[in-house]
Amino acid sequence: MSDISELLERFRRGPEVLAVMLTGSAGPESDFVTEPGKWNIRQILRHLADSELVGAHRFRVMLAEDNPHLTAWDQNLWAGNLDYSTRKPQASLETFRRIRADNYELLKSMPELAFERGGIHAERGPLTVKDMLGLYADHVESHARQIQRIREEYKKAKAKK
């Protein structure tokens, strides 16, 4: 299996990894905060949905244009100004799942050479489509581990009551 195939498979599995981490969670657990200033599960899921939307644009512009500029976005402004604290976790997960599936379908249809196409990210500098694929696969896996830690902390806090 090539590097691209392995990255595509990790990318494809992102929604499944999240679904496993979320199995059995509901209600107050979605809003539990491990410490002030940290995001809860509800906010993380909306962040992932919006991040995937940003990724959809980035992948397409990199595949269609020559060396485009990729703008940065302030995740904390999005979380506050788009009111992530009131968004429904299941709806956010479904939005993420749909956009990720569409991104995966696009990427898997590309020839291997397309993954070397590049763009210039405002903060990270030069990136290839392959780099972006790895970043987006890592991103979901990282947040899935974060969700797992939040759930563990929630169970500990609940047991103390």
C-alpha positions as CSV (number, residue, x, y, z in Angstrom):
1,M,0.0,0.0,0.0
2,S,1.5,3.4,-1.0
3,D,1.8,6.3,1.4
4,I,-1.1,8.0,-0.4
5,S,-3.3,4.9,0.0
6,E,-2.5,4.7,3.7
7,L,-3.3,8.4,4.2
8,L,-6.5,8.1,2.2
9,E,-7.6,5.2,4.4
10,R,-6.8,7.1,7.6
11,F,-8.7,10.1,6.2
12,R,-11.7,8.0,5.2
13,R,-11.9,6.4,8.6
14,G,-12.0,9.7,10.5
15,P,-15.8,9.7,11.0
16,E,-15.7,6.1,12.1
17,V,-13.0,6.9,14.7
18,L,-15.1,9.7,16.0
19,A,-18.3,7.6,16.1
20,V,-16.5,5.0,18.2
21,M,-15.2,7.6,20.6
22,L,-18.7,9.0,21.0
23,T,-20.6,5.7,21.5
24,G,-22.8,6.1,24.6
25,S,-22.1,9.8,25.1
26,A,-25.1,12.2,25.4
27,G,-26.6,15.0,27.4
28,P,-24.4,16.7,30.0
29,E,-21.3,14.8,28.9
30,S,-21.3,16.8,25.6
31,D,-21.0,20.0,27.6
32,F,-18.5,18.9,30.2
33,V,-15.3,21.0,30.3
34,T,-12.1,19.6,31.8
35,E,-10.8,23.1,32.7
36,P,-11.8,26.7,32.0
37,G,-11.0,27.8,28.5
38,K,-11.0,24.3,27.0
39,W,-13.6,23.1,24.5
40,N,-16.2,20.5,25.3
41,I,-17.3,17.7,23.0
42,R,-20.1,19.7,21.5
43,Q,-17.6,22.5,20.5
44,I,-15.0,20.0,19.2
45,L,-17.5,18.3,16.9
46,R,-18.6,21.7,15.4
47,H,-14.9,22.6,15.0
48,L,-14.3,19.4,13.1
49,A,-17.3,20.0,10.8
50,D,-16.2,23.6,10.1
51,S,-12.5,22.5,9.7
52,E,-13.6,19.9,7.1
53,L,-15.5,22.6,5.2
54,V,-12.3,24.8,5.1
55,G,-10.4,21.6,4.0
56,A,-12.9,21.1,1.2
57,H,-12.1,24.5,-0.2
58,R,-8.3,24.0,0.3
59,F,-8.2,20.7,-1.4
60,R,-10.2,21.9,-4.4
61,V,-8.2,25.1,-4.8
62,M,-4.9,23.2,-4.6
63,L,-6.1,20.7,-7.2
64,A,-7.6,23.2,-9.6
65,E,-5.2,26.2,-9.4
66,D,-1.5,26.6,-9.6
67,N,0.2,27.3,-6.2
68,P,-2.8,29.1,-4.6
69,H,-2.7,31.1,-1.4
70,L,-4.5,29.3,1.5
71,T,-5.9,31.6,4.1
72,A,-5.7,30.9,7.8
73,W,-8.7,30.9,10.0
74,D,-9.1,31.7,13.7
75,Q,-10.8,28.6,15.2
76,N,-11.5,30.5,18.5
77,L,-13.3,33.3,16.6
78,W,-15.3,30.8,14.7
79,A,-16.2,28.9,17.9
80,G,-17.3,32.1,19.6
81,N,-18.9,34.0,16.8
82,L,-20.6,30.9,15.3
83,D,-21.8,29.9,18.8
84,Y,-20.4,26.4,18.9
85,S,-21.7,26.0,22.4
86,T,-25.3,25.7,21.2
87,R,-24.7,23.5,18.1
88,K,-26.2,20.0,18.2
89,P,-23.4,17.3,18.5
90,Q,-25.1,14.8,16.3
91,A,-25.8,17.4,13.6
92,S,-22.2,18.5,13.7
93,L,-21.0,14.9,13.4
94,E,-23.3,14.3,10.4
95,T,-22.1,17.5,8.7
96,F,-18.5,16.4,9.3
97,R,-19.3,12.9,8.0
98,R,-20.9,14.2,4.8
99,I,-18.2,16.7,3.9
100,R,-15.4,14.2,4.7
101,A,-17.1,11.6,2.5
102,D,-17.2,14.1,-0.4
103,N,-13.6,15.1,0.2
104,Y,-12.6,11.5,0.2
105,E,-14.4,10.7,-3.0
106,L,-12.7,13.6,-4.7
107,L,-9.2,12.7,-3.4
108,K,-9.4,9.0,-4.1
109,S,-10.2,9.8,-7.7
110,M,-7.1,11.8,-8.2
111,P,-3.9,10.4,-9.8
112,E,-1.0,10.1,-7.5
113,L,0.8,13.0,-9.1
114,A,-2.1,15.3,-8.0
115,F,-1.0,14.8,-4.4
116,E,2.2,16.7,-5.2
117,R,0.3,19.9,-6.2
118,G,0.9,22.7,-3.8
119,G,-0.3,25.8,-2.2
120,I,1.1,28.4,0.1
121,H,-0.6,28.4,3.5
122,A,-0.6,31.8,5.3
123,E,0.9,30.3,8.5
124,R,2.5,27.0,7.5
125,G,4.0,28.1,4.2
126,P,4.3,25.7,1.3
127,L,2.1,22.6,1.5
128,T,1.2,19.8,-0.9
129,V,-2.1,18.1,-1.2
130,K,-0.4,15.1,0.4
131,D,0.7,17.3,3.3
132,M,-2.9,18.5,3.7
133,L,-4.3,15.0,3.6
134,G,-1.9,14.0,6.4
135,L,-2.8,17.1,8.4
136,Y,-6.5,16.5,8.1
137,A,-6.2,12.8,9.0
138,D,-4.1,13.7,12.1
139,H,-6.5,16.4,13.1
140,V,-9.4,14.1,13.5
141,E,-7.4,11.4,15.3
142,S,-6.0,14.1,17.7
143,H,-9.5,15.4,18.5
144,A,-10.8,11.8,18.9
145,R,-8.1,11.3,21.6
146,Q,-9.2,14.6,23.2
147,I,-12.8,13.4,23.2
148,Q,-11.7,10.2,24.9
149,R,-9.9,12.1,27.6
150,I,-12.9,14.4,28.2
151,R,-15.1,11.4,28.5
152,E,-12.7,9.8,31.0
153,E,-12.6,13.0,33.1
154,Y,-16.4,13.3,33.0
155,K,-16.8,9.8,34.3
156,K,-14.3,10.5,37.1
157,A,-16.1,13.8,38.0
158,K,-19.5,12.0,38.0
159,A,-18.2,9.2,40.2
160,K,-17.1,11.8,42.8
161,K,-20.6,13.1,43.2
